Amino acid sequence: MPIRLKNARILMYSHDTFGLGHLRRCRAIAHALVEAFSGLQVLIVSGAQIAGAFDYRARVDFVKIPSVIKLRDGEYTSMAKHMDLSETLRMRRAILLDTARSFRPDIFIVDKEPLGLKGEAEETLAWLKAEGHTRLVLGLRDIMDSPQLLAAEWERRGNLPKIAQYYDDIWVYGPRAFHDPLAGLPVPPEVRARMSFVGFLKRRVRARTGLPQAPARPPYVLVTSGGGGDGAEMTRDAINAWRLAPDLPHGVIVLGPYMPAEERAALTRLARGLPVEIIDFVPKMEELMAGAVGVVCMGGYNTWCEVLSFDKPALIIPRRVPREEQLLRATRAAELGLAMMLQPEEAADTPRLVAAIRALPGLPPPSASGRAPELDGLANIAQIVGDWLKPDRGEPLMRRAG
């Protein structure tokens, strides 16, 4: 039974300039919390273009701020052609601050970017800190980037002093034994003391009640590049594998909503006549993941959590620019025997990729390695939140060590 919390409120901020990872992570946390606590309200402020394409549980809602996209060279631009970036950022900053002032959250959770996109969340952090009624939490994925790239970026933005100034707690959405996202950075002891490694976020399929069942498919390999904005190369390599070897298991290929239209059209043409199903976007990726006999992916955070949650043999083909996050995650997964990895140039060798896809359904799942990390992040977050919002439960505030 959920624990009753009277009128508790959590505000989440997800800057969302590239892909779906930030919003999907916030949404998973929000849904777990409203399941655990009746009376709790969660509001997500998101810049994702397609925030409204997902379903949200009762007592979870979102505020859409104007979208900004990250270009391949690392720069940003406004999605609204008639509005320059500075004007868009002013609007986003104002909406976030006004939302915090009117919603008055008990907890404010910021995803990944300590100060928000180009510092847009700092005014909100400063106001909430001065008010003194809100617990301020920074949520970091298991791997942010290579230490040298992250250190340079955070030094340029002054992130570590600002984290010490504003945040009460830092949640790492992974176990310490898998990776430390701030390894190699000069993290002050007072910041380290606020870090909790809560664990990976387990995903599950919600039971369908009164809804038509999804159409039956033959045993299939799922190919997904997440949001798809930088997934055309991997997807093309995968389609070429089926072109060379049409006797491979049936393929279900999800292009992703952010794949450019011309690339989407070219890949759809390339796959014509092959034993593959091309899907533009699915809001419930968990259902496709659960039914797959194997997964080919790029190794983004949410996809990796789904691979572990549904215990699927996986082949990871990570991107290496502009961040090395996926490369580091894939390398670590391969070291632990949790997944196979091919570098992008190796996956471009079509016979080699054919062999890897053909082997996927027969490979042992991650759990068979004996080294699969626990997926207790959502439960641990719920316990921490319950301790903060209802301290008379008599349980100590949990600080995860690994």
N, C-alpha and C positions, 0 to 999 in steps of 0.2 A: 504494500500500500504506500502511495506517496505521502511524504511528510507535509503537513500543512504549514505554509508560511504566509502570514497575513500581509498582503500588499507589498511584498518584496519586489524590487525592480533591478534588472541588470541591463545595462546598455553595452552593446558591442560595436566596435568600429572596424570596418574592413575596407581598406583603401581601393583594392581591386583595379589595377591598371593593366594586368595581363593575366589571362587564363581565369580559371574558376576556383583555384585552390583556396584562396582566402575565404570567400563566401561559403564554400562547401564545408570548410573546417568550422567556421562560426556557426553555421546552421546545425551541424552535427552536435556541437556543444550545447546550443540553445535547446534543441529537441531533447537531449538527455536530461537537461536541468528541469524542464517543465514536466517531464515524465516523473522525475524524482520528487518534485515539490509542487503540490497544488497551491494555488494562490500566487505563484511566482509569475512575473511578466518579463519577457525578454524582447528587447527592441534592437534590431541590427541596422546600423547605418552603413550602407554599401554603395560603392561606385560601380558595381558590376552592371554592364549593359542589360543583361538578361536576368537580373535579380527576380523579376516577376515571373519567370518561367518555372521556378521551383515552387513546390507546395510547402506550406508552413503549418506546423501543428498549432492547435489552439493555444493562445497566450504567447505566441511568437509572431512578431510582425517586423516589417522592415521599412526604413526610410531610404528612398533612392536619392543620392546626390548626383550632380552632373558627372558624366563619365569622362575619364581621361585615359588615354591608351599609351602604353609604353612602346616606342618604336624599336626596331632591331638594333639601332645604334645606342640604345639606352636612354635616349631623350624622350620627353613626353609631349603630347599634343592633345588638345581638346577634341572630343568627338563632335561637338557642335561646330560646324564649319564657319558659322557667322560669329563665333566668340573666340577670342584669343585665350591662351592658357592662363594668363594672370587673372583675367576676369572670371574664368571658370573656377580657379582656386579660391578666389574671394567668396564666391557663392558657396562652394563646398565648406569652407571654413565657417561661414556664417550659419549655414544650416546645421552643422555639427554642434556648434556652440549653443544655438537656440534650442536644439533638441535636448541637449544636456540640461539646460536651464529649466525647461518645461517638464521633462521626464523625471528629473532629480533622482538618478539611480543610486542604489545602495552599493553597486559594484560597476565599475567601468573597465571593460576588457578591450585592449587594443591588440590587433593581430599584426605581428611581425615588425611593422615600422614604428619604432619607439615614439617618434614625433609626428607620424602620419606622412602622407605624401607632401614633400617639400615643406614640412613643418606645419601642415594645416591643423594638426590636432593639438599643438602646444597651447594655444589659447584656452582650449577646453580643459586640458590637463591642469593648467594653472588655476582656472576658475574653480574646478572641482577640488583641487588641493586646498585652496584658500577657504572654501566653504567648510571643509573638514568632515563631511558626512559620507564620503564615498571612498570605498577601497579601490585603489588604482592598480590594475594588473596588466602586465605585458605578457602576451603569449607568443612564444617562439617555436617554430617547427624544429624537428630534430636536427636538421642541417640547414644552415643559412647560406653559406658559401665557403669557399676555401679561406683559411685564416688570413692569408695575405690580402686577398681582395676585400674581405669583410673588414679587416682592420683599417685599410685605407679609406673605405667608404664611411665607416663609423667615425674615424678621426676627422674626416672632412666635415661631417655633420655635427660633431660634438655630442654623439649619442650617449656615451658612457656617463659623463657628468650629468646629463639631463635625466638619464634613467635613475641615477642616485638621487636626483633632486625631486622627481615626481613619483616614482613607482614604489608601492608598498610590497609588491610581490611580482615574481617572474615565473611563469609556468613554461616549462619545456615539454612540448608534446611528443615525447619519446623517452625511452629509458636511458639512464646514464651509460649503461654498458654498451649501448648501440653507438652513440655519438654525443659529444658535447658541442653544442652549436657555437659556444664562445671560446673553444679551445684555441690557444695561441694569441688571444687578445689580452691586453693589460687590464683585466677586470678588477676593480677595487674590491677589497674584502667585504665591504658593506653591501655591495651589489651581489657578490657571490652568496652571501648569507640569505639573500631573499629569493634565491633560485630553488624551485621545486621541479624535479624530473617526474612529471605525472604519468608518463607512459603514452604509448600509441593509442589512437582513438579507434575503438572497435566499431565496425559498421555491421549492420544487419539488414535483412529484408523484412519489411513490414508485411504482415499477413493481409492478403486481399480478402475483403469481406463485401459480398454483394456486387463485385466487379467482374467483368468477363476476364477469363484467363488469357495470358499472352499466348500467341500462336506457338505451337510446338515447332522446335527446330531440330535438325540432326545434331549430333555431338559437334560442338564448334569451338574454334579458337577465337578468342576475343582480341582484337587489335584496337588499342586506344592511345591517343596522344593527349588526353586530357582536354583542355579547352581548344586545342587545335591550331592556335595562332602560330606555332613554330613546328607543327607536326607533319607538314606535307612531305618532307624528305623521308622520314621513317615510314609513313603510310605508303608512299610510292615504292619504297624498297619491299614492303610487305606484299603489295599487290603484284609486283614483279615476281615474287616467289611463287604465287599462285599461277601466274602466267607460265612460268617455267615448269611447274609441277602441279597441274590441276587435280591430281589425285590426293593432294594434301587434305586434311580434315576441312570441313566446311568452315568458312571464315565469316565472322561478323565484325565489320570494320566501322568504327564510330569516328567520323571526321572531326567533330567538335564545332561548337557554334562560332568560334573566332577564326576559323580557317578562312582566308580570303576567298572570295567568290570564284576568281579565275582558277585558283588551285583546286578548289572543291570540284569545279566542272571538269578540269583535266583529269583528276583522279577518278571521278565517276565514269568518264569515257574509258579510261585505262582498264577499269574493272569490268566493263561490259562483257557479258558472256562467260564470265568466270564463276566458279562455285563459291562466290562470296556475296554477302549482303552488305550494302552500303547504307549507313544511317547517319544523318546529319547531326542529331543531338538527342540524347535521352536524359531527362531530368532525374531518373532513378537508375543510375549506373550500377547500383548494388545488385539489381535483379539480373542484369546481363552478366556481371562478374560471377554471381553465385551459380549460374548455369553453365559456365564455360569449362572446357576440359583443360584449358591452358590460356595464358595471357601473354600477349606481346605489348609492351608499353615503354614509355620513356622514363618512368621512375619518379614522377611527381609525388608529393607527399600523400595526397588523398588516394591515388591509385595504389601506392605501396601499402597503405593501411587496409585497403580493400583486398589486395592480394593476400595479406596476412590473415585478415578476418575470415575470408572464405577458403583459406588454405589451398591456394591454387599454384601449380607449377607456373613459373613466370620466366620470360626472357625480357631483360631490360636493355633497351638501346638508348642510352642517356644523351641529352643535349649537353654541350660543353660551354656554350656561350649564350647570353652574356654572363651567366653564373655557372659555377661548377657544382652546384647543389646536387643535381641529378647524378652526375658522375660519381661524386663521393658516396651517395646513397647506394648506387648500383654496385660500386666497388666493395663497400662494406657488406652488402647483402651477399655478394658472391664469395667473399672471404668466409662468411659464416655458413655457407652452403644453403642459403635460403632462396637463391635464384641464379639463373644464368645471366651473363652479361656479354654483349657484343658492342664494340665501339662502332660509331656511325660508319666508318669506312669499311669495317668488317661486315656490317649488315648490307652494305652496297654490293658485296660479293654475293650474287644471287644464289649460286649453288650452296654456299655456306649457310645462308639464311634459310634456304629450303631444308637443309639437314637439321637445323636448330628447331624450326617449327614442327617438322615431322617427329622429332624426339619429344616435344613438349608433353603430349598427353601421357606418355609413359614414364615421365620423370616423377620422383617422389615429391610430395608437397613440402612446404616449408617446415611443417610440424615434424616431419620425419628426420630432420637434421638434429633434433634434440637441442637446438640452439635458438629456436624461434622466440622472439621477445614476447612478453606478456602484453595483452591488449586491454589494460586496465585504466587507461587514461580518463575515460568518461566517468567511470565509477569513482576514481580518485578525485576528480574535479567536483563531482557531486558531494563527496564527503567534505571537501574543503569548504565549499560554498555553504553547506549545511552548518558547519561549525561556525562560520562567520555570521550567518544570518539567524541562527538559532543556537546560541552558545550554551544554553541549558541542557543540550543533549548529553553533556557529560563526557564527550569524547575529545581527546586532545587534538589540536590542529596538526594535521599530518604534513610532514615534510619528507617528500620522497627522495631517497638517495640513489635509486637505480631501479 
